Amino acid sequence: MVGLVLLSGLSLGIVPSQGLAAPYTLTASTSSTADGWQAFDAFVDGGEPTHPEPRPQAQATPVFRDQALFIEAIEVLGNNKTRRQTVLARISVSIGDLVDEEAIEESRLRLLGTGFFRKVNFSLRRGSRRGRVLLLVEVEERNTILVDALYLGYSKAASTFGGVGLAERNFLGQGVTVGGGFVLGKDRRSLQLRSFAPSVFRTPLQLSASLIVLKGVEILDPESPESPNLFYRRFGGTFGVGFRVGVAQRISLIYRLESVRAERLANLDPAILRRAPSLQRDDSLLSTLTARFERDTRDDPFVPTGGNRVALTAEVGTALLGSTYEFSKYSLELSQAFLVLQEHSLEVHLFAGMVQGQTPFFNQFFVSDFAYFAWQRNSLARNAGLNFSASNDYDDLLASAGAIYSVPLFGGENLLYGLWVYGGVELSATASLDEAQEDVAGRGLQGSVPLSFDVGLKFDTVIGNFRLSASYILDLVF
Amino acid sequence: MGVRSRRLALVVLLGLYAHSASAQPEHAQLQAELRLVSQTIATRYDITAAFTEDFRRRLRGGLTSRVLIETLLLSPSSDVLSARVRTCELRLDVWDDLVYARIRDSTRVRRHTFRLIDDALRACGQVDTAIADQAMLTRAKGYRVQSTVSLNPVSEELLERTREFTANPRGNAGGRPRAFFGAVSRLFRAESDIRGTVFVFRSAPLRNPRERR
């Protein structure tokens, strides 16, 4: 009704209303009232779009609220892989319910939102007697096995390295994500497995679990390759419980338990030892609890053109949980997407984080994880938790802000859904709390402040989203 | 990187940008006419061909289908002179095999019952409406009629309510590339599949019917 009022108001403003429509009649015939009009009259009147908005905004799909059509049965067709229960779990109507078109439309959107299906169609068929109908749910499944990580690189510290990550987003047709990935390089290897259940028993409850087995090395003195390095191993995992608390919002609690083993560093220059990454020697235990709030209203996480993302995270490691490391870690992520020039994407983002206390170096902030190519910075982002560069400037404080601008080049419907060229800029700054406060010989607040850049291509394909980055190549060359 | 290389890179980027900017979809041709009826300008056109097979399939399925037709009268300089909106609600009764259609124009609502789906679609797609007062057309020619047809549009509110959490379950929001050829996962939700189909038609320049007299 409000929309109708708006329309009338705007129309009057645009078009002089001197009896414009009154003398004008159409010649189409109008039928006499039929029985079905009783149902038709139960439509919920939608408002009209308002001009001069460029695109009409629709109201909810019309509903037959009082229509005496009962759902006698629900039949699911086309689900060769997806279990029937997985489909039914996202349908808001049940057998015995009245046909509610709004609930059916909502169910269609929920099924499409899973990503398991290319198309979803609902339709009615005659039931066993008048007033009863069968609700048919016809789905067309799509590929749900994705390449979600792809690593291929070269560095002076580790020579050639590579790896891949795969995720099945509809494991055994249950609607559960199961994924894993590995990275291999000189003296370094990492294997990660994970699982995520987006909805447990048709509730807002979500479950996640992960496992990591990692063997890594940190170079302590880049000027002297022959000097001892820090070899370490990690084995453990996480278990998380999430709750959807509103539209595109989630609160998670994650427990993390890892066994860490690091070799002792004997006969090392004290100056180098002091700069060595933070890690207890021999065996230690990392046991933490993380609380996270996320809100993600972006229309697309890969090339967003609207919406925003907020993530607040706090992780605590304490002896009460059996942890060798006592610390707290806080982070804030913000991003806002804009539509520019009708189809370009601009995303600005901010990341800020702080670690208080002693945490393993792999849990600290590594500036190269956030920066693109910066002149003579000489470090690469970590891959699956492994550092393949000679730099190990892990810090307790991080602030990073930047923007990515993407321009579409191609849009398709088969193997390649979209191709974009993008450019990014990032300003990052890190520092160590310990060094700033206690160690005058450390880097202190002069940690690292790179202004970095990137250009490249983004691919949206049938097997996942990929990014070809020039900054990474430039990092290797310079 | 030398000056020549930088210039070359700049030219390539500008070329890509220009290609992107020129890649806007063109309007489909609309066969429309302007007529003078009493003191008003009326337009008549037919967009029945815009009803896709998917739309017809849904209609055959017994659930309500909705069509939104926005008609704009554009001046020779492409300014919007006036707008009219039609909504059509169509439903096939699976027991009676009758199509009920409610067609709402700016000032009135009409109801029809049809035995054939094609007849219902024709009633909705054949637009014949007053569009402007004749005094608003001051030029002799160059006017265009533009029609935007939305098939089963979905409201923003419903889209918001039904969206799944789009963040990567790994909690990785992106960040810098981890390799020169990297990958990120995301949930699929092709908005174009969900929001319904939209067609935009635009007529060739039309004469002011008052001048033709």
HADDOCK unambig.tbl for C-alpha pairs under 7 A between the chains (distance, minus, plus):
assign (segid A and resid 11 and name CA) (segid B and resid 83 and name CA) 6.94 0.50 0.50
assign (segid A and resid 14 and name CA) (segid B and resid 81 and name CA) 6.98 0.50 0.50
assign (segid A and resid 14 and name CA) (segid B and resid 82 and name CA) 5.88 0.50 0.50
assign (segid A and resid 15 and name CA) (segid B and resid 82 and name CA) 5.63 0.50 0.50
assign (segid A and resid 15 and name CA) (segid B and resid 132 and name CA) 6.42 0.50 0.50
assign (segid A and resid 16 and name CA) (segid B and resid 133 and name CA) 6.85 0.50 0.50
assign (segid A and resid 20 and name CA) (segid B and resid 40 and name CA) 6.32 0.50 0.50
assign (segid A and resid 20 and name CA) (segid B and resid 133 and name CA) 6.50 0.50 0.50
assign (segid A and resid 21 and name CA) (segid B and resid 130 and name CA) 6.11 0.50 0.50
assign (segid A and resid 24 and name CA) (segid B and resid 130 and name CA) 6.83 0.50 0.50
assign (segid A and resid 26 and name CA) (segid B and resid 128 and name CA) 6.97 0.50 0.50
assign (segid A and resid 30 and name CA) (segid B and resid 110 and name CA) 6.73 0.50 0.50
assign (segid A and resid 30 and name CA) (segid B and resid 111 and name CA) 6.03 0.50 0.50
assign (segid A and resid 30 and name CA) (segid B and resid 112 and name CA) 5.38 0.50 0.50
assign (segid A and resid 31 and name CA) (segid B and resid 111 and name CA) 6.72 0.50 0.50
assign (segid A and resid 31 and name CA) (segid B and resid 112 and name CA) 5.04 0.50 0.50
assign (segid A and resid 31 and name CA) (segid B and resid 113 and name CA) 5.91 0.50 0.50
assign (segid A and resid 51 and name CA) (segid B and resid 83 and name CA) 6.97 0.50 0.50
assign (segid A and resid 57 and name CA) (segid B and resid 155 and name CA) 6.35 0.50 0.50
assign (segid A and resid 58 and name CA) (segid B and resid 153 and name CA) 5.65 0.50 0.50
assign (segid A and resid 58 and name CA) (segid B and resid 154 and name CA) 5.84 0.50 0.50
assign (segid A and resid 58 and name CA) (segid B and resid 155 and name CA) 4.84 0.50 0.50
assign (segid A and resid 59 and name CA) (segid B and resid 154 and name CA) 6.93 0.50 0.50
assign (segid A and resid 59 and name CA) (segid B and resid 155 and name CA) 5.00 0.50 0.50
assign (segid A and resid 60 and name CA) (segid B and resid 154 and name CA) 6.65 0.50 0.50
assign (segid A and resid 60 and name CA) (segid B and resid 155 and name CA) 5.70 0.50 0.50
assign (segid A and resid 60 and name CA) (segid B and resid 158 and name CA) 6.96 0.50 0.50
assign (segid A and resid 62 and name CA) (segid B and resid 64 and name CA) 6.64 0.50 0.50
assign (segid A and resid 106 and name CA) (segid B and resid 162 and name CA) 6.45 0.50 0.50
assign (segid A and resid 109 and name CA) (segid B and resid 162 and name CA) 6.19 0.50 0.50
assign (segid A and resid 109 and name CA) (segid B and resid 194 and name CA) 6.88 0.50 0.50
assign (segid A and resid 110 and name CA) (segid B and resid 162 and name CA) 5.50 0.50 0.50
assign (segid A and resid 110 and name CA) (segid B and resid 163 and name CA) 6.79 0.50 0.50
assign (segid A and resid 112 and name CA) (segid B and resid 189 and name CA) 6.58 0.50 0.50
assign (segid A and resid 113 and name CA) (segid B and resid 163 and name CA) 6.17 0.50 0.50
assign (segid A and resid 113 and name CA) (segid B and resid 164 and name CA) 5.77 0.50 0.50
assign (segid A and resid 113 and name CA) (segid B and resid 188 and name CA) 6.94 0.50 0.50
assign (segid A and resid 113 and name CA) (segid B and resid 189 and name CA) 5.40 0.50 0.50
assign (segid A and resid 114 and name CA) (segid B and resid 164 and name CA) 6.95 0.50 0.50
assign (segid A and resid 115 and name CA) (segid B and resid 187 and name CA) 5.96 0.50 0.50
assign (segid A and resid 115 and name CA) (segid B and resid 188 and name CA) 4.48 0.50 0.50
assign (segid A and resid 115 and name CA) (segid B and resid 189 and name CA) 5.94 0.50 0.50
assign (segid A and resid 123 and name CA) (segid B and resid 58 and name CA) 6.81 0.50 0.50
assign (segid A and resid 123 and name CA) (segid B and resid 61 and name CA) 4.13 0.50 0.50
assign (segid A and resid 123 and name CA) (segid B and resid 62 and name CA) 6.00 0.50 0.50
assign (segid A and resid 123 and name CA) (segid B and resid 63 and name CA) 6.30 0.50 0.50
assign (segid A and resid 124 and name CA) (segid B and resid 61 and name CA) 5.32 0.50 0.50
assign (segid A and resid 124 and name CA) (segid B and resid 62 and name CA) 5.32 0.50 0.50
assign (segid A and resid 124 and name CA) (segid B and resid 63 and name CA) 6.94 0.50 0.50
assign (segid A and resid 125 and name CA) (segid B and resid 94 and name CA) 6.45 0.50 0.50
assign (segid A and resid 126 and name CA) (segid B and resid 94 and name CA) 6.18 0.50 0.50
assign (segid A and resid 126 and name CA) (segid B and resid 95 and name CA) 6.37 0.50 0.50
assign (segid A and resid 130 and name CA) (segid B and resid 95 and name CA) 6.94 0.50 0.50
assign (segid A and resid 147 and name CA) (segid B and resid 183 and name CA) 6.98 0.50 0.50
assign (segid A and resid 148 and name CA) (segid B and resid 183 and name CA) 5.31 0.50 0.50
assign (segid A and resid 148 and name CA) (segid B and resid 184 and name CA) 4.92 0.50 0.50
assign (segid A and resid 148 and name CA) (segid B and resid 185 and name CA) 4.56 0.50 0.50
assign (segid A and resid 149 and name CA) (segid B and resid 182 and name CA) 6.23 0.50 0.50
assign (segid A and resid 149 and name CA) (segid B and resid 183 and name CA) 4.58 0.50 0.50
assign (segid A and resid 149 and name CA) (segid B and resid 184 and name CA) 5.91 0.50 0.50
assign (segid A and resid 150 and name CA) (segid B and resid 181 and name CA) 6.60 0.50 0.50
assign (segid A and resid 150 and name CA) (segid B and resid 182 and name CA) 4.96 0.50 0.50
assign (segid A and resid 150 and name CA) (segid B and resid 183 and name CA) 5.40 0.50 0.50
assign (segid A and resid 151 and name CA) (segid B and resid 178 and name CA) 6.89 0.50 0.50
assign (segid A and resid 151 and name CA) (segid B and resid 179 and name CA) 5.25 0.50 0.50
assign (segid A and resid 151 and name CA) (segid B and resid 181 and name CA) 6.68 0.50 0.50
assign (segid A and resid 151 and name CA) (segid B and resid 182 and name CA) 6.06 0.50 0.50
assign (segid A and resid 152 and name CA) (segid B and resid 179 and name CA) 5.77 0.50 0.50
assign (segid A and resid 152 and name CA) (segid B and resid 180 and name CA) 6.72 0.50 0.50
assign (segid A and resid 152 and name CA) (segid B and resid 181 and name CA) 6.70 0.50 0.50
assign (segid A and resid 153 and name CA) (segid B and resid 179 and name CA) 5.99 0.50 0.50
assign (segid A and resid 153 and name CA) (segid B and resid 180 and name CA) 6.68 0.50 0.50
assign (segid A and resid 196 and name CA) (segid B and resid 169 and name CA) 6.88 0.50 0.50
assign (segid A and resid 247 and name CA) (segid B and resid 160 and name CA) 6.66 0.50 0.50
assign (segid A and resid 247 and name CA) (segid B and resid 161 and name CA) 6.02 0.50 0.50
assign (segid A and resid 248 and name CA) (segid B and resid 163 and name CA) 6.81 0.50 0.50
assign (segid A and resid 248 and name CA) (segid B and resid 164 and name CA) 6.58 0.50 0.50
assign (segid A and resid 248 and name CA) (segid B and resid 165 and name CA) 5.08 0.50 0.50
assign (segid A and resid 296 and name CA) (segid B and resid 165 and name CA) 6.86 0.50 0.50
assign (segid A and resid 296 and name CA) (segid B and resid 166 and name CA) 6.62 0.50 0.50
assign (segid A and resid 296 and name CA) (segid B and resid 167 and name CA) 6.57 0.50 0.50
assign (segid A and resid 301 and name CA) (segid B and resid 166 and name CA) 6.86 0.50 0.50
assign (segid A and resid 301 and name CA) (segid B and resid 167 and name CA) 6.83 0.50 0.50
assign (segid A and resid 301 and name CA) (segid B and resid 186 and name CA) 6.66 0.50 0.50
assign (segid A and resid 369 and name CA) (segid B and resid 175 and name CA) 6.98 0.50 0.50
assign (segid A and resid 369 and name CA) (segid B and resid 176 and name CA) 6.25 0.50 0.50
assign (segid A and resid 370 and name CA) (segid B and resid 175 and name CA) 5.63 0.50 0.50
assign (segid A and resid 370 and name CA) (segid B and resid 176 and name CA) 5.45 0.50 0.50
assign (segid A and resid 371 and name CA) (segid B and resid 176 and name CA) 6.23 0.50 0.50
assign (segid A and resid 372 and name CA) (segid B and resid 176 and name CA) 5.97 0.50 0.50
assign (segid A and resid 381 and name CA) (segid B and resid 178 and name CA) 5.40 0.50 0.50
assign (segid A and resid 382 and name CA) (segid B and resid 178 and name CA) 6.52 0.50 0.50
assign (segid A and resid 383 and name CA) (segid B and resid 178 and name CA) 5.88 0.50 0.50
assign (segid A and resid 407 and name CA) (segid B and resid 20 and name CA) 6.72 0.50 0.50
assign (segid A and resid 408 and name CA) (segid B and resid 20 and name CA) 6.13 0.50 0.50
assign (segid A and resid 409 and name CA) (segid B and resid 20 and name CA) 5.66 0.50 0.50
assign (segid A and resid 464 and name CA) (segid B and resid 185 and name CA) 6.34 0.50 0.50
assign (segid A and resid 465 and name CA) (segid B and resid 183 and name CA) 5.64 0.50 0.50
assign (segid A and resid 465 and name CA) (segid B and resid 184 and name CA) 5.69 0.50 0.50
assign (segid A and resid 465 and name CA) (segid B and resid 185 and name CA) 6.30 0.50 0.50
assign (segid A and resid 466 and name CA) (segid B and resid 181 and name CA) 6.96 0.50 0.50
assign (segid A and resid 466 and name CA) (segid B and resid 182 and name CA) 5.62 0.50 0.50
assign (segid A and resid 466 and name CA) (segid B and resid 183 and name CA) 4.23 0.50 0.50
assign (segid A and resid 466 and name CA) (segid B and resid 184 and name CA) 6.38 0.50 0.50
assign (segid A and resid 467 and name CA) (segid B and resid 181 and name CA) 5.73 0.50 0.50
assign (segid A and resid 467 and name CA) (segid B and resid 182 and name CA) 5.16 0.50 0.50
assign (segid A and resid 467 and name CA) (segid B and resid 183 and name CA) 5.93 0.50 0.50
assign (segid A and resid 468 and name CA) (segid B and resid 180 and name CA) 5.73 0.50 0.50
assign (segid A and resid 468 and name CA) (segid B and resid 181 and name CA) 4.59 0.50 0.50
assign (segid A and resid 468 and name CA) (segid B and resid 182 and name CA) 6.46 0.50 0.50
assign (segid A and resid 469 and name CA) (segid B and resid 177 and name CA) 6.60 0.50 0.50
assign (segid A and resid 469 and name CA) (segid B and resid 180 and name CA) 4.98 0.50 0.50
assign (segid A and resid 469 and name CA) (segid B and resid 181 and name CA) 6.32 0.50 0.50
assign (segid A and resid 470 and name CA) (segid B and resid 180 and name CA) 6.79 0.50 0.50
assign (segid A and resid 472 and name CA) (segid B and resid 179 and name CA) 6.19 0.50 0.50
assign (segid A and resid 472 and name CA) (segid B and resid 180 and name CA) 4.90 0.50 0.50
assign (segid A and resid 473 and name CA) (segid B and resid 180 and name CA) 6.00 0.50 0.50
